[in-house]
Amino acid sequence: MTVPSQPGLSPKTEKALREAMERLFTGRPVRTDGKLTKQNLWREAGVSRATMNRATAVLADWDDRVSQSAASKHHQAHAAEIARLRRQLRDSRHERQRLQDEVDAAATVIAALFAENSALREQGLSSPAIVVPFSRSRDQPQRPLD
C-alpha cells in the first residue's frame, strides 16, 4: 500500500487533482468550461470541494501557477483597465455635474435679466415721454432755445 503524501488524501485523489490541473492549464478540460477556478479544478478532477480543500499542497501549486499564468496576467490587465475606466467615468460625471451647475446658474441669471428687462420696458411704455434738460453749470453760457 502506498503512503499518501498528505494526511486524509489518497494518492489517487492527488493524482486526479494534478491531472485536472494540467488539463485546465493546457486548455484541454474534459468536464468544465476551462476557466482557471478552484470550482473547475475539483469538478474537473471529479472530487468533492472538501476533498480538494484537504489537498493543501495541490492548492498551493494551483495558486502559484494561476498567479503566473497568462490568463491571470490577462485578468490583471482587464482589472486595471476596468479601474481606469471607472475613474474616468467618475471624473466625467463630476465634470458633467459641474457644467450642469454652470448652466443652472446661467439660466437663473438670464431669467433675472429677462424679468428686469421686461419691467424696464413696461416702465418705459407707461411713463410720459417728457424730455427734461439737464441743468447747466453757471460757467456755461445759455443758448436760446429755437
N, CA, C and O of each residue as an XYZ file, in Angstrom:
584
protein
N       0.840     -1.172      0.000
C       0.000      0.000      0.000
C       0.888      1.239      0.000
O       1.906      1.288      0.689
N       0.487      2.240     -0.784
C       1.251      3.474     -0.903
C       0.823      4.443      0.188
O      -0.361      4.559      0.507
N       1.802      5.136      0.754
C       1.520      6.110      1.803
C       1.122      7.422      1.131
O       1.851      7.903      0.265
N       0.001      8.006      1.501
C      -0.407      9.260      0.875
C       0.561     10.385      1.226
O       1.125     10.415      2.319
N       0.745     11.305      0.289
C       1.672     12.409      0.518
C       1.095     13.425      1.497
O       1.834     14.196      2.107
N      -0.204     13.423      1.642
C      -0.861     14.313      2.596
C      -1.835     13.486      3.420
O      -2.500     12.603      2.879
N      -1.930     13.750      4.703
C      -2.873     13.004      5.523
C      -4.306     13.281      5.066
O      -4.667     14.421      4.773
N      -5.107     12.231      5.012
C      -6.501     12.368      4.615
C      -6.706     12.479      3.126
O      -7.820     12.756      2.681
N      -5.656     12.270      2.331
C      -5.761     12.401      0.887
C      -5.094     11.201      0.241
O      -3.915     10.937      0.476
N      -5.842     10.479     -0.565
C      -5.274      9.292     -1.206
C      -4.417      9.711     -2.398
O      -4.631     10.777     -2.975
N      -3.448      8.876     -2.765
C      -2.624      9.183     -3.943
C      -3.478      9.294     -5.209
O      -3.185     10.095     -6.097
N      -4.529      8.490     -5.279
C      -5.424      8.525     -6.440
C      -6.093      9.904     -6.553
O      -6.207     10.460     -7.645
N      -6.528     10.439     -5.422
C      -7.181     11.754     -5.410
C      -6.190     12.852     -5.783
O      -6.506     13.746     -6.567
N      -4.984     12.774     -5.211
C      -3.977     13.781     -5.536
C      -3.628     13.726     -7.018
O      -3.465     14.761     -7.663
N      -3.515     12.509     -7.556
C      -3.207     12.346     -8.976
C      -4.339     12.927     -9.828
O      -4.083     13.597    -10.829
N      -5.587     12.670     -9.432
C      -6.733     13.195    -10.183
C      -6.725     14.725    -10.176
O      -6.998     15.359    -11.196
N      -6.414     15.305     -9.034
C      -6.367     16.765     -8.942
C      -5.236     17.347     -9.795
O      -5.421     18.354    -10.478
N      -4.071     16.706     -9.752
C      -2.936     17.215    -10.537
C      -3.188     17.053    -12.039
O      -2.828     17.928    -12.827
N      -3.802     15.941    -12.434
C      -4.131     15.759    -13.857
C      -5.179     16.782    -14.306
O      -5.097     17.332    -15.404
N      -6.156     17.024    -13.442
C      -7.175     18.031    -13.761
C      -6.530     19.412    -13.889
O      -6.891     20.198    -14.765
N      -5.571     19.697    -13.001
C      -4.864     20.971    -13.050
C      -4.136     21.113    -14.385
O      -4.186     22.171    -15.012
N      -3.465     20.058    -14.815
C      -2.740     20.099    -16.093
C      -3.700     20.312    -17.258
O      -3.426     21.106    -18.157
N      -4.830     19.600    -17.240
C      -5.801     19.765    -18.327
C      -6.309     21.210    -18.382
O      -6.453     21.784    -19.462
N      -6.573     21.781    -17.226
C      -7.068     23.159    -17.210
C      -6.003     24.142    -17.696
O      -6.310     25.069    -18.446
N      -4.755     23.941    -17.272
C      -3.696     24.870    -17.677
C      -3.303     24.710    -19.138
O      -2.836     25.666    -19.757
N      -3.481     23.536    -19.692
C      -3.145     23.342    -21.108
C      -4.335     23.620    -22.016
O      -4.220     23.532    -23.239
N      -5.481     23.958    -21.419
C      -6.645     24.302    -22.227
C      -7.370     23.104    -22.797
O      -8.017     23.219    -23.838
N      -7.279     21.948    -22.140
C      -7.965     20.748    -22.617
C      -8.900     20.192    -21.538
O      -8.750     19.033    -21.150
N      -9.858     20.979    -21.045
C     -10.738     20.468    -19.997
C     -11.687     19.406    -20.546
O     -12.044     19.413    -21.724
N     -12.080     18.500    -19.667
C     -12.994     17.423    -20.052
C     -14.391     17.675    -19.479
O     -15.392     17.425    -20.151
N     -14.458     18.167    -18.243
C     -15.746     18.286    -17.554
C     -16.191     19.721    -17.280
O     -17.279     19.928    -16.745
N     -15.390     20.700    -17.629
C     -15.715     22.089    -17.276
C     -15.540     23.009    -18.476
O     -15.203     22.568    -19.575
N     -15.779     24.303    -18.242
C     -15.625     25.297    -19.310
C     -14.179     25.743    -19.509
O     -13.887     26.475    -20.455
N     -13.274     25.314    -18.635
C     -11.853     25.604    -18.796
C     -11.351     26.835    -18.074
O     -10.159     27.134    -18.136
N     -12.222     27.557    -17.391
C     -11.756     28.716    -16.634
C     -10.899     28.242    -15.474
O     -11.139     27.182    -14.897
N      -9.896     29.043    -15.143
C      -8.965     28.665    -14.082
C      -9.525     29.063    -12.720
O      -9.094     30.040    -12.107
N     -10.501     28.274    -12.266
C     -11.103     28.498    -10.953
C     -10.983     27.222    -10.137
O     -10.874     26.125    -10.683
N     -11.005     27.384     -8.824
C     -10.934     26.201     -7.960
C     -12.175     25.342     -8.126
O     -12.104     24.119     -8.006
N     -13.302     25.964     -8.399
C     -14.517     25.186     -8.643
C     -14.321     24.277     -9.851
O     -14.717     23.112     -9.821
N     -13.719     24.796    -10.903
C     -13.455     23.960    -12.071
C     -12.416     22.894    -11.766
O     -12.471     21.802    -12.333
N     -11.470     23.187    -10.883
C     -10.450     22.196    -10.530
C     -11.086     20.971     -9.892
O     -10.826     19.850    -10.331
N     -11.913     21.154     -8.865
C     -12.489     19.974     -8.216
C     -13.497     19.277     -9.108
O     -13.638     18.056     -9.039
N     -14.210     20.033     -9.952
C     -15.145     19.384    -10.886
C     -14.381     18.601    -11.951
O     -14.750     17.479    -12.295
N     -13.326     19.198    -12.462
C     -12.516     18.527    -13.487
C     -11.883     17.260    -12.928
O     -11.756     16.262    -13.638
N     -11.486     17.295    -11.658
C     -10.858     16.127    -11.029
C     -11.887     15.077    -10.635
O     -11.530     13.923    -10.400
N     -13.155     15.457    -10.559
C     -14.188     14.501    -10.168
C     -14.176     14.210     -8.676
O     -14.536     13.110     -8.256
N     -13.766     15.187     -7.872
C     -13.747     15.019     -6.417
C     -14.633     16.108     -5.807
O     -15.066     17.036     -6.491
N     -14.885     15.974     -4.524
C     -15.698     16.990     -3.859
C     -14.842     18.214     -3.532
O     -13.612     18.159     -3.532
N     -15.520     19.292     -3.261
C     -14.799     20.509     -2.901
C     -14.043     20.320     -1.586
O     -12.924     20.808     -1.433
N     -14.652     19.617     -0.649
C     -13.995     19.366      0.637
C     -12.722     18.553      0.438
O     -11.706     18.812      1.084
N     -12.779     17.566     -0.458
C     -11.588     16.759     -0.741
C     -10.498     17.638     -1.343
O      -9.330     17.534     -0.967
N     -10.880     18.493     -2.268
C      -9.891     19.394     -2.864
C      -9.284     20.297     -1.787
O      -8.077     20.539     -1.796
N     -10.097     20.791     -0.869
C      -9.591     21.686      0.175
C      -8.614     20.994      1.116
O      -7.782     21.658      1.734
N      -8.703     19.673      1.234
C      -7.736     18.939      2.065
C      -6.395     18.776      1.359
O      -5.386     18.494      2.005
N      -6.376     18.948      0.058
C      -5.141     18.798     -0.730
C      -4.382     20.125     -0.723
O      -4.330     20.819     -1.739
N      -3.806     20.470      0.401
C      -3.168     21.784      0.550
C      -1.958     21.962     -0.369
O      -1.724     23.062     -0.870
N      -1.196     20.906     -0.594
C      -0.029     21.016     -1.485
C      -0.486     21.270     -2.921
O       0.102     22.084     -3.631
N      -1.527     20.576     -3.336
C      -2.056     20.772     -4.690
C      -2.599     22.195     -4.825
O      -2.383     22.852     -5.843
N      -3.299     22.663     -3.802
C      -3.848     24.020     -3.854
C      -2.745     25.077     -3.860
O      -2.880     26.112     -4.514
N      -1.662     24.824     -3.141
C      -0.534     25.762     -3.164
C       0.067     25.820     -4.568
O       0.378     26.900     -5.070
N       0.232     24.637     -5.207
C       0.726     24.605     -6.590
C      -0.249     25.331     -7.519
O       0.161     26.089     -8.398
N      -1.529     25.091     -7.311
C      -2.569     25.734     -8.121
C      -2.454     27.261     -8.017
O      -2.439     27.964     -9.028
N      -2.373     27.755     -6.786
C      -2.296     29.204     -6.582
C      -1.046     29.793     -7.230
O      -1.105     30.868     -7.827
N       0.085     29.093     -7.116
C       1.321     29.573     -7.745
C       1.174     29.645     -9.260
O       1.537     30.642     -9.884
N       0.642     28.584     -9.838
C       0.532     28.540    -11.297
C      -0.509     29.523    -11.816
O      -0.317     30.135    -12.868
N      -1.605     29.677    -11.087
C      -2.629     30.628    -11.531
C      -2.074     32.046    -11.501
O      -2.333     32.832    -12.411
N      -1.314     32.377    -10.464
C      -0.774     33.739    -10.367
C       0.249     34.026    -11.461
O       0.465     35.187    -11.810
N       0.882     32.986    -12.008
C       1.891     33.173    -13.050
C       1.351     32.925    -14.452
O       2.068     33.130    -15.431
N       0.113     32.492    -14.566
C      -0.420     32.127    -15.879
C      -0.723     33.362    -16.718
O      -0.906     34.463    -16.197
N      -0.771     33.152    -18.009
C      -1.108     34.239    -18.929
C      -2.532     34.709    -18.688
O      -2.832     35.894    -18.833
N      -3.405     33.789    -18.323
C      -4.794     34.159    -18.044
C      -4.865     35.093    -16.845
O      -5.664     36.029    -16.829
N      -4.033     34.839    -15.844
C      -4.018     35.705    -14.667
C      -3.510     37.094    -15.031
O      -4.060     38.100    -14.584
N      -2.465     37.144    -15.838
C      -1.938     38.440    -16.266
C      -2.968     39.176    -17.119
O      -3.116     40.394    -17.018
N      -3.673     38.427    -17.954
C      -4.735     38.999    -18.782
C      -5.845     39.544    -17.882
O      -6.371     40.632    -18.116
N      -6.190     38.775    -16.856
C      -7.219     39.197    -15.898
C      -6.766     40.452    -15.157
O      -7.562     41.369    -14.952
N      -5.505     40.501    -14.755
C      -4.987     41.677    -14.058
C      -5.016     42.905    -14.966
O      -5.328     44.009    -14.521
N      -4.689     42.702    -16.244
C      -4.732     43.816    -17.193
C      -6.166     44.313    -17.359
O      -6.414     45.517    -17.418
N      -7.107     43.370    -17.432
C      -8.517     43.756    -17.537
C      -8.973     44.498    -16.285
O      -9.691     45.494    -16.374
N      -8.560     44.015    -15.133
C      -8.944     44.665    -13.875
C      -8.384     46.086    -13.819
O      -9.068     47.007    -13.372
N      -7.150     46.263    -14.269
C      -6.554     47.601    -14.288
C      -7.296     48.505    -15.272
O      -7.529     49.679    -14.986
N      -7.660     47.963    -16.416
C      -8.408     48.733    -17.418
C      -9.783     49.124    -16.876
O     -10.235     50.251    -17.080
N     -10.438     48.206    -16.196
C     -11.750     48.495    -15.602
C     -11.616     49.583    -14.544
O     -12.446     50.490    -14.480
N     -10.588     49.500    -13.722
C     -10.367     50.524    -12.694
C     -10.120     51.886    -13.339
O     -10.639     52.899    -12.871
N      -9.329     51.910    -14.410
C      -9.052     53.163    -15.117
C     -10.335     53.741    -15.711
O     -10.585     54.943    -15.617
N     -11.140     52.884    -16.319
C     -12.388     53.346    -16.921
C     -13.380     53.831    -15.861
O     -14.123     54.784    -16.097
N     -13.393     53.183    -14.705
C     -14.275     53.641    -13.622
C     -13.851     55.018    -13.117
O     -14.690     55.878    -12.849
N     -12.521     55.216    -12.989
C     -12.031     56.543    -12.589
C     -12.425     57.592    -13.629
O     -12.867     58.689    -13.290
N     -12.255     57.232    -14.898
C     -12.593     58.156    -15.977
C     -14.094     58.469    -15.962
O     -14.489     59.617    -16.164
N     -14.920     57.463    -15.726
C     -16.365     57.673    -15.650
C     -16.718     58.580    -14.473
O     -17.537     59.489    -14.607
N     -16.097     58.329    -13.319
C     -16.344     59.161    -12.139
C     -15.951     60.613    -12.422
O     -16.694     61.536    -12.087
N     -14.777     60.813    -13.043
C     -14.329     62.163    -13.370
C     -15.275     62.826    -14.372
O     -15.569     64.016    -14.258
N     -15.746     62.061    -15.347
C     -16.679     62.603    -16.342
C     -17.998     62.997    -15.691
O     -18.591     64.017    -16.045
N     -18.450     62.199    -14.754
C     -19.698     62.536    -14.051
C     -19.529     63.816    -13.235
O     -20.423     64.662    -13.206
N     -18.372     63.955    -12.570
C     -18.130     65.185    -11.814
C     -18.079     66.397    -12.751
O     -18.635     67.448    -12.436
N     -17.422     66.252    -13.885
C     -17.332     67.339    -14.861
C     -18.718     67.694    -15.400
O     -19.048     68.871    -15.542
N     -19.526     66.682    -15.699
C     -20.884     66.922    -16.177
C     -21.697     67.668    -15.118
O     -22.445     68.591    -15.440
N     -21.547     67.269    -13.866
C     -22.279     67.942    -12.787
C     -21.822     69.390    -12.642
O     -22.642     70.283    -12.424
N     -20.516     69.625    -12.763
C     -20.001     70.991    -12.682
C     -20.572     71.846    -13.812
O     -20.992     72.981    -13.592
N     -20.581     71.289    -15.023
C     -21.123     72.023    -16.165
C     -22.624     72.253    -16.014
O     -23.128     73.313    -16.383
N     -23.337     71.270    -15.477
C     -24.773     71.436    -15.249
C     -25.026     72.544    -14.237
O     -25.966     73.324    -14.391
N     -24.192     72.617    -13.204
C     -24.320     73.696    -12.220
C     -24.104     75.059    -12.880
O     -24.806     76.020    -12.566
N     -23.133     75.143    -13.793
C     -22.899     76.393    -14.519
C     -24.102     76.763    -15.373
O     -24.506     77.925    -15.409
N     -24.675     75.783    -16.057
C     -25.853     76.031    -16.892
C     -27.017     76.514    -16.028
O     -27.724     77.450    -16.399
N     -27.212     75.877    -14.879
C     -28.294     76.283    -13.980
C     -28.087     77.714    -13.492
O     -29.036     78.496    -13.434
N     -26.848     78.057    -13.143
C     -26.555     79.419    -12.687
C     -26.795     80.422    -13.812
O     -27.363     81.489    -13.581
N     -26.367     80.084    -15.024
C     -26.577     80.974    -16.164
C     -28.068     81.144    -16.444
O     -28.511     82.249    -16.755
N     -28.841     80.079    -16.341
C     -30.287     80.163    -16.563
C     -30.937     81.065    -15.524
O     -31.858     81.817    -15.843
N     -30.469     80.997    -14.295
C     -31.007     81.861    -13.237
C     -30.711     83.325    -13.540
O     -31.584     84.181    -13.398
N     -29.486     83.613    -13.956
C     -29.105     84.987    -14.298
C     -29.918     85.477    -15.490
O     -30.392     86.613    -15.491
N     -30.081     84.643    -16.491
C     -30.854     85.023    -17.684
C     -32.299     85.323    -17.305
O     -32.877     86.298    -17.786
N     -32.880     84.498    -16.452
C     -34.265     84.730    -16.025
C     -34.383     86.050    -15.266
O     -35.345     86.793    -15.460
N     -33.408     86.343    -14.404
C     -33.439     87.603    -13.656
C     -33.293     88.796    -14.602
O     -33.999     89.792    -14.449
N     -32.399     88.708    -15.563
C     -32.216     89.790    -16.532
C     -33.458     89.973    -17.401
O     -33.829     91.103    -17.718
N     -34.091     88.892    -17.780
C     -35.310     88.966    -18.580
C     -36.413     89.680    -17.796
O     -37.117     90.534    -18.336
N     -36.553     89.324    -16.526
C     -37.577     89.966    -15.690
C     -37.281     91.458    -15.536
O     -38.192     92.282    -15.616
N     -36.026     91.801    -15.319
C     -35.644     93.208    -15.177
C     -35.885     93.969    -16.472
O     -36.380     95.095    -16.447
N     -35.539     93.364    -17.602
C     -35.741     93.977    -18.909
C     -37.231     94.195    -19.166
O     -37.626     95.250    -19.660
N     -38.047     93.215    -18.837
C     -39.498     93.351    -19.026
C     -40.051     94.476    -18.167
O     -40.894     95.252    -18.617
N     -39.577     94.563    -16.933
C     -40.049     95.631    -16.043
C     -39.645     96.999    -16.575
O     -40.440     97.937    -16.525
N     -38.437     97.127    -17.078
C     -37.989     98.406    -17.634
C     -38.776     98.774    -18.883
O     -39.094     99.948    -19.072
N     -39.094     97.834    -19.723
C     -39.903     98.109    -20.912
C     -41.300     98.569    -20.510
O     -41.835     99.528    -21.066
N     -41.867     97.888    -19.561
C     -43.199     98.256    -19.080
C     -43.172     99.661    -18.490
O     -44.091    100.449    -18.716
N     -42.145     99.971    -17.752
C     -41.998    101.296    -17.150
C     -41.840    102.352    -18.243
O     -42.386    103.449    -18.127
N     -41.103    102.030    -19.294
C     -40.899    102.972    -20.395
C     -42.174    103.227    -21.163
O     -42.371    104.341    -21.649
N     -43.038    102.259    -21.293
C     -44.289    102.433    -22.020
C     -45.318    103.203    -21.196
O     -46.132    103.930    -21.766
N     -45.301    103.066    -19.908
C     -46.324    103.696    -19.073
C     -45.971    105.126    -18.673
O     -46.870    105.888    -18.316
N     -44.739    105.508    -18.716
C     -44.373    106.869    -18.310
C     -44.442    107.803    -19.510
O     -44.182    107.378    -20.635
N     -44.795    109.094    -19.285
C     -44.861    110.040    -20.403
C     -43.461    110.301    -20.959
O     -42.456    110.210    -20.253
N     -43.439    110.621    -22.215
C     -42.168    110.861    -22.881
C     -41.799    112.335    -22.756
O     -41.891    113.082    -23.730
N     -41.401    112.739    -21.614
C     -41.013    114.121    -21.366
C     -39.497    114.167    -21.281
O     -38.860    113.409    -20.550
N     -38.953    115.080    -22.053
C     -37.511    115.251    -22.036
C     -37.211    116.418    -21.118
O     -37.700    117.528    -21.327
N     -36.444    116.174    -20.147
C     -36.071    117.214    -19.192
C     -34.610    117.539    -19.426
O     -33.756    116.659    -19.313
N     -34.301    118.802    -19.754
C     -32.901    119.130    -19.986
C     -32.135    119.148    -18.674
O     -32.670    119.473    -17.614
N     -30.894    118.794    -18.782
C     -30.021    118.844    -17.612
C     -29.736    120.301    -17.287
O     -29.632    121.145    -18.177
N     -29.618    120.562    -16.073
C     -29.282    121.941    -15.715
C     -27.830    122.183    -16.074
O     -26.967    121.320    -15.909
N     -27.591    123.379    -16.567
C     -26.232    123.701    -16.980
C     -25.499    124.318    -15.813
O     -26.091    124.899    -14.903
N     -24.243    124.177    -15.870
C     -23.452    124.792    -14.814
C     -23.416    126.302    -15.035
O     -23.726    126.761    -16.134
N     -23.066    127.045    -14.074
C     -23.087    128.507    -14.142
C     -22.020    129.058    -15.082
O     -22.135    130.181    -15.572
N     -20.998    128.271    -15.328
C     -19.900    128.761    -16.158
C     -20.249    128.736    -17.641
O     -19.646    129.480    -18.415
N     -21.178    127.927    -18.053
C     -21.508    127.821    -19.469
C     -22.613    128.828    -19.809
O     -23.601    128.946    -19.084
N     -22.432    129.551    -20.916
C     -23.493    130.487    -21.314
C     -24.702    129.722    -21.839
O     -24.559    128.658    -22.442
N     -25.844    130.247    -21.615
C     -27.058    129.593    -22.077
C     -27.361    130.037    -23.488
O     -27.236    131.213    -23.827
N     -27.756    129.092    -24.294
C     -28.152    129.379    -25.669
C     -29.669    129.443    -25.707
O     -30.355    128.696    -25.010
N     -30.159    130.306    -26.496
C     -31.623    130.376    -26.597
C     -32.160    129.134    -27.291
O     -31.518    128.590    -28.189
N     -33.308    128.699    -26.883
C     -33.960    127.547    -27.496
C     -34.672    127.993    -28.750
O     -35.289    129.058    -28.729
N     -34.631    127.277    -29.802
C     -35.280    127.613    -31.065
C     -36.679    127.122    -31.107
O     -37.373    127.321    -32.103
